Amino acid sequence: MLPKTAGLDDFAYRTPIQLRWGDFDLFDHVNNVAYYSYFEHITLTFYREHLGLDVVQGPLLCLVVENGCRFLAPIDSGEYKDAGRMITGGLRVVRLGTSSVTYNLGLFAQDAGQPAALAYWIHVFVGRGSGRPEPISEPARGRLADLVAGPIES
């Protein structure tokens, strides 16, 4: 599930991510915990913009039930910290189940051909009131199917 390598072109959905001053640690690079907030930003931005899901008040919740990350290169503060620069987040679907979806995600520094990090997330859609798995709607399933991609070297 967790690819060893991938390029930006391997991700059908891409979104810019603003680096924040507080993302940097004492070693002057993006702290590992910030990467996970970027992955959440990628998925929730996709849900809001392309699936029309209201993850705050809608009837469905998207729960992360499993994840992993391979850190490949640091994102140093250098040109980013003072300039408020952007990185790019990528998302692709590797498995689409009845009520779950497995993603590969990537983070790419500006002008970098190789990712700074690659990850996988498994989201399960559950009813807000019941907490039980709910089938992904057909319109959402269609949009997610557009992002299904073949395997990347793992």
PEJOWO-V398705 format. One record per backbone hydrogen bond with DSSP energy under -1.0 kcal/mol. NH is the residue of the N-H (numbers start at 1). CO is the residue of the C=O. Records with the same first field share a line. If there is no record, write none. Layout:
NH: CO + CO
This chain:
4: 153
10: 7
11: 8
13: 91
15: 89
17: 87
19: 85
23: 20
24: 21
25: 29
28: 25
30: 75
31: 23
34: 31
37: 33
38: 34
39: 35
40: 36
41: 37
42: 38
43: 39
44: 40
45: 41
46: 42
47: 43
48: 44
49: 45
50: 46
51: 47
53: 47
55: 53
58: 54
61: 126
63: 124
65: 122
68: 120
70: 118
72: 116
73: 116
77: 28
80: 77
81: 77
84: 80
85: 80
87: 17
88: 108
89: 15
90: 106
91: 13
92: 104
93: 147
94: 102
95: 102
97: 100
101: 123
102: 95
103: 121
104: 92
105: 119
106: 90
107: 117
108: 88
112: 109
116: 107
117: 107
118: 70
119: 105
120: 68
121: 103
122: 66
123: 101
124: 63
125: 99
126: 61
127: 132
128: 59
131: 127
134: 125
136: 98
141: 137
142: 138
143: 139
144: 140
145: 141
146: 142
147: 144
148: 145
149: 93
